[in-house]
Amino acid sequence: MLEQYCASLAGYKRLPTREVKIGNLSIGNGNPIRIQTMTTTDTMDVAATVAQTIRCIEAGAELVRITAPSKKEAEQLQLIKDELRARGYDTPLVADIHFTPNAAEIAARIVEKVRVNPGNYIDKKKFDFIEYTDAEYAAEVDRIRERFTPLVRICREHGTAMRIGTNHGSLSDRIMSRYGDTPIGMVESAMEFLRIARSEDYHQIVLSMKSSNPQVMVQAYRLLVRQMMEEFGECYPLHLGVTEAGDGEDGRIKSAIGIGTLLEDGIGDTIRVSLTEDPEFEIPVCKDIVARYPMGAVGYAPQLPAALPYSPFEYKRRETVPVGNIGGHQVPVVVADMSKESSLTPGSLKPIGYDYDAASDKWKISDGAADYIYTGGTVPAFGLPGTLQVITDQSTPGSALHLMSVDSFMAASGINGQVFVGIHLSSGFVADAPLLARIKECPAAVLVISADGMKPVRSFITLLMLAGVTNPVILRAYPEGDTPDKHLIKLATDCGGLLLDGMGDGVMLSNTGALHNVKVSGRTYLEVKNNEQFLNNTAFSILQATRTRISKTEYISCPSCGRTLFDLQETTAKIRAATHHLKGVKIAIMGCIVNGPGEMADADFGYVGSGPGKITLYKGKEVVKRNVPSDIAVQELIGLLKENDAWVDMAAV
């Protein structure tokens, strides 16, 4: 089995893939990483869909997907396409198909690409577990071949491309029965359809492995690359996306972790950032992500062995010996960089989760409170809350915890107690045997590692693992650019990709410049008011998105489309306002039944549109209440949370 799932584990190099033509657009084979989005209008409303498609194109979308859940919407695509072409827009259109093969066969004759979901295109998902014999399983695959082949032949005849788009939450009962709710099940679901297409000598195919969990998503894409290389000796282009990512900072962070981790390895030929916002707001985020690739020369990137000391296809945290509350089996810590603060006061700590009440001389500590502060050369002159520790520079008197340079660490004759060693992996850095030996003989040293990018840090931590070094590692990351989006993308990619591979016992985020809030269509789409609060929230959001430390409510929210049966953005805001204090609870907010019980499979509770003005509430995968009027549905959701002991009164938090 191949462990190398990308063209280069050390430096940046695009994974070679087949070239696929989608209208006038080429994807794969070294072509630029393409940007796409999906409309949220009713497909039957031609004027609204055309207008929104134009806004997306003018924002920078190179492909636009439009939902076609039935034959009537599929037929409507001709009117939409004709109007766009009449106005001079030749951007390829993609029909989004879920349950209806007949709709796909109509759309394939009209638009440049169709997207099918192998989990529900022919197979069913009723959450039934069925024991299949090998013969019965093979018979089901033959049934899929019989029903899927006509679409393949239509696409081949009309020059239409296809995306085989697997979703983690909508794996069929058949796949679930044999492979479970796993990344390898996602891969096999797509490969069944791909094998059928190849048997018909049809190759205009793009694949995707989407999940609302970046960890599952990244593992699935890596496994898919490995499977295609082993089975075919080649790879088809890959469409990257984290499905139901949500909105605001969390949606951007979750998307950047999933998409950025793969792009760092050269995997990915087209991307979509699925936000619960208007589709044109997705495009600037996509542009910021894609602008980073291809990247320039990597400063520190030794060639790694083919036999890695960890598996890139499953999560296992790197084994470390704990130093205080860092490492071992403890959750990753957050270090707030407050070294730019000239004069620290109790009020300085409020943005990082510590609110001081002078009247009672007590601290209120939030779930998102930093564990350490790095102050540079300053020792706070006031009493700190007991959960917070201070790190200063080595030369600062009056402090127990110091951050040392590598040179000072190597020259020190004796080190007693916990110490932090800052290691920046620049082009001139050498991880030689004396350094590794020195780290290994100082078990109380916590390494604070930074670099220009994720891969140099991963390479260095891999060397630590190969050398048997078990010291904890704090990931220090510096953003780039001058907007919140660019900061989030860089920080989430650099730290998130490492955490997904089990590397990292803490996060420390630092920046050096002011942030400029950006407006799109007259609206500020991501606003930052306090820099320290922004970095602290980002650190906790990265840990939450990688499932390594849970500190708040998680929302799995679809990006809306023409099937959506209520105002998704407004409803998401209402639910978030009412439930944001429920630490660790996962709530799915889905616009329609297509993205309902399947796509929210990872959620504890679900709020799903089931008809105009009607909501169905779920506990896990089980329907609890059907056809709840939307004007009372949020209160009914709160009642469901209370019935299941998932509710905490706001005053008690």
Order of alpha helices (4+ residues) and beta strands (2+ residues): beta-beta-beta-alpha-beta-alpha-beta-alpha-beta-alpha-beta-alpha-alpha-beta-alpha-beta-alpha-beta-alpha-beta-beta-beta-beta-beta-beta-alpha-beta-alpha-beta-alpha-beta-alpha-beta-beta-beta-alpha-beta-alpha-beta-beta-beta-beta-alpha
